[in-house]
């Protein structure tokens, strides 16, 4: 008797549903907890609860990994795109221009210290480069983009990502109380989070405690900061002379490939909003839906945490990550404080 196999799409759907379903349930629970304790907020509940439950998720990693990857990837990216419905292009351009000095200052300090301090600590060159670009630009995305440019080993990549993630979690927990203690308003905290926190998920989580104004501002700053991947990776490529002989058209394709699709989509949605093409009821609905998407995405991030990998990262890379994280944080706050003096 001939038995026909299920199509690949049917086989993938239940597998993805396992991890995604767990992230959705945890995200909804986090949203409910955030409504009860708004000082903490749904994003923090989602990522912390996910990290606590991550050992259970990793025991079923084969079944849950595809769905969790979908939650922390596509779901988060879609939530960022939806935030564009609450902004106009003039706001995006204004925020980008205002944040540029702080952004360039934090990036410059981070890359310089990564080179100097990393060498003093004896951290290997590729590893300190990856930790530097991850801390200075946008976490795992920048590390992934820089990896082929310097031909980093997989162990260095894993160490760098683990180190960056540890301080992402620390930022989510520490920055909101610090912001309140310093009396930062929503825009000031959004600039702080957007320039001093690494991955987009952690930026959204930290700023979410301050409310939608802080989230919107922080996301715009973070997306503009993400564009720094392009010049930094092209410089790394040239310094390592891996693609120095590429024609200009190939270099242009490389640069274009480093621009995240959701950044383009975010700007497109903001343009639609600028033109008055998003109806009021739709905007109101998106204000409620977007935080739920964010909570689900951050639950996926938490459930994907590899606690064992963080232990294996070792002391020196973690110390370098701590120094860079603190330096970027102080630089961001200091550059905001200077114009007021």
N, C-alpha and C positions, 0 to 999 in steps of 0.2 A: 504493500500500500504506500503510495506516494504522499508524503507529508510536506506541505509547502511551508517554508520558513516565513516568519513575520517580516514585513518590510523593515528596513533599518529605522525609519521614522517612528514606527510603532514600538520598536525595542527601546529607542532612546527616550521616548516620552515618559514611561513609568520610571526610568532611572533618574531622569531630570526632576520628576515630580517628587521623589523622595527627599532630596536635599532642599529643593525649592519650597516644598511644603513645610519642612521644619523651619526654614527661615521665615516663611509667612506667619506661621503660628507664633513663633517667638517675637516677630516684629509686631504683630497685633497685640500680644501681651505687653510688650515694651511700650507701645502707644497708650495702652490703658494705664500702665503704671506711670507713664510720663504725665498723663492728664491728672492723676492723683497727686503726683509730686512734681509739679512743673519746674521747681528749682533744679532738679536733677535732669529731667527731660527724657523723652523717649530715646533719642540717639544714644545717650550714655547707658541707659538700661539695656538697650539692644546689644551694643558691642560688649559690655561687661558680662551680661548673662550668656551671650554666645561663647565668649572666651572661657567662662566657667564650665560650660557644657561641652566644650570642644573635645575633651578626651573621649567622651561618648560618641561624638560624631566621627572621630578619627578611627574608632573601632569598626565603623561601617563606611570607611572612606570610599571603597569601590562603588557602593550604592549611592552615597550622598555627594561625592565630589562634583559630578556634573551639575547638579542642581544648585549647589552652593556657589560654584563658579559662575553660574547664570545670575544668581542673586547679587553677588558682590561685584559683578561685571556689568552686564546689560541693564539690570534693574537700577543700579546706582547711576549709570550713565543716562538712562531715561529720566530719572528723577532730576538730574542736573539740567537736562534739556527742558523739562517742564518748568523749572525755575525761571527760564527765559520769558515765560508768559506773564511774569510779574514785574518785568523790567523793560525799559525802552533802550534803544541804541544810544541815545544821548547819555543815559545813565551809565551804560557800559563804557562808553568812551571817556566819560568824566571820571569814573572810578579807576579805569586803567591809567589815565594820566596822573591822577592824584597819588596812586600807589606806586608808580614807577620808581621814584627815588628810594623809597623804603625797600622795594623789591630788589633793585640793583645793589643796594647797600648790603642787604642780608646775604645775597648770592655771592658777592665779592668776598665778604668776611668769611663765609663758610668754605669756599673753595681754597682760599689762602690758608686758613687754619687746617683744613684737611691735609694739605700738602706738608705744611711745616710741623704741626703737632703729630700727624700720622707717622711722619718719618722719625720724629723723636721717640715715639712709642714703639717703634719697630713694626708697625702694621705694614704688610706688603703693599706695594705701589698700587696694584689693581684694586685691592680691597679698599684702601683709603680713598681712591678715586670714586669707587662706587658709593661708598658711604657719604662722600662729599656731595656728589650730584644728587643722591637720594635725599639728603637733608636740605640742600640748598634749593632744589627745584620741586620735585613732586614724587618723592618716595619711590615705590616699586616701578612706576611707569618710567621714571628717569633712569633707574638702574637697568631696566629691560632695554631701553633705547641705547644706553652707553655700552652695554655688554658686547655687542658685535663690533663696536668701534675700537675697543681696546682688546678684544678677544679674551675676555675674562674667563677664568675657570668656573665650572659650575659650583664648586665649594665656596668660592669667593662671592658668587651671586647669592647663594643661600645665606651665608653669613651676613652679607650686607642687608638683605631683605629682612632677616630676623632682627637685626639690630635696629633698623629703621622702624619696624613695626612696634617694637617695645616702646620707643619714645613717642610713637603715634598714640598708643594707649595712654601713656603718661600725660601727654598733652590734653587728651580728652578729659582726663580726671582733674588735672592741675590748673589748666588755663582758665576755665570759667570762674572758679573761686578767686583766682588771682586777678582776673579782670574786674570782678565786683569789688575786691579789696582796693584796687587802684582807681575805682570810680570811672571806668571806661564806659562810654555810651555804646550803642549798637554799632555805629559805623567805625569807631575806634577799635572796638573788639573785632569787628569783621576784618579790618586791615591787619590787626595783630594775628588773628587765626589764619588769614589767607597767606601771610608771608612767613609765619613761623611754624606752621604745621605742614606735614609732608603730603600724605595721600589725601585725595579728594574726600574719601569717606570720613577720615578723621577731622578734616576741616569742617565738614557739614555737621559732624557729631559735636564738636566743640562749640561751633557757632549756634547750633540749634538750641542750646540752653539759653541763649540771649534773645531768641525769637527770630521771626522770619526776616526782619530788617537786617539783622546781623548775618543770617544765612545768605541772603541775596548778595549783600556786599562782599562777604568772604568768598563766595563762589566766583564772582566776577574777578576778584583779585587773584584767586587761585588759578583760574583759567588763563588769565593773562600771564601769570607766572609760569604756567605750563609751557607757553610758547618759548621760554628760555631753553627748552630742550634742544631746539633746532640749532642755534649758534654754538651751544656748548658741545653737543655731539659732533657737529661738523669740525670744531676745533680739535676735539679729541681724535677724530679720524685723521685729520691732517698731521697732528703731532706724532701719531703712531705710524703714519705713512702706509696705512693699509689700503686706502682708496685714493691716494694722492694722484694716481694716474687716470682716474675716471674722467670721462668727458663732462662738459658742463651740464648737458642734458641729464646725465645719470646723477650728478650731484643735485640737480633740481628735483628729480624724482625722489631722492633720498630725503631731502628737506620736506617735501610734501608729505611723505609717508610718516613723518614724525608728528604731524598735526592730528590730534585726536578728532575722530569723526563727530563726537558729541559736542566739541567746541564749535564746530561749524553749524551743527544743528541748533545749539543754544543760541547762537547769533541769529540764525534764521527765524527762530520762534520769537526772539526779542524784536526782530524787524517786523514780524506780523503784528505783534502787540503795538509797536510804534505806529503802524499804519491803521490801527483801530480795527483789525480784522479778527480779533479774538473777542467773541461776545462776552458781556458781563457775566451771565450765568456760568459760562464755561470757565472764566477766570476764578469765580467763587468756588466752583467744584474742584479746580486744580489746586487751590490753596489747601483744601482738605485732603486731596489724594496724594499730593507730593510728599508731605511728611510721612505718610504711611509707606510709600515707596522707599523713602530714606531709611525708615526703621527696618524694613525687610532687608534692604541691602546691607545695613550695618550688622544685623543679626547674622547674615551670611559671612561677613568679615570675621565676626567673633567666633562663629562655629568653625571657621577654617584655620584658626590659630594653631600653630604647631608649638606647643609649650616646650617640648623636648628640644626643638631646634633652637629656641631661645637660650636654653641651658648650654647647648653645644657651641654657641657663638663665641664663648670665651671672654676673658676679662678685657683684653686690650682693644678689640673692636668696639666693645660696649662702652669702654671709657672714652674712646674717640667719639663715638656717637653721642655720649652725654655732653662732652665738651662742645661739640658742634651744635647740638640742640640748644644748650644754654646760651651759646654765643649768638645764634640766630635770634633767639627769643629776646635777649637784651638789646641786640642791635635794632630789631623791629620796634621795640618800645622806645628806645633812645632816639631813633630817627623821627618818631612821632612827637616826642617830647621837645626836641630842639626847636621846632618852629614856634612853640608857645612861649619860649623864653625871650 
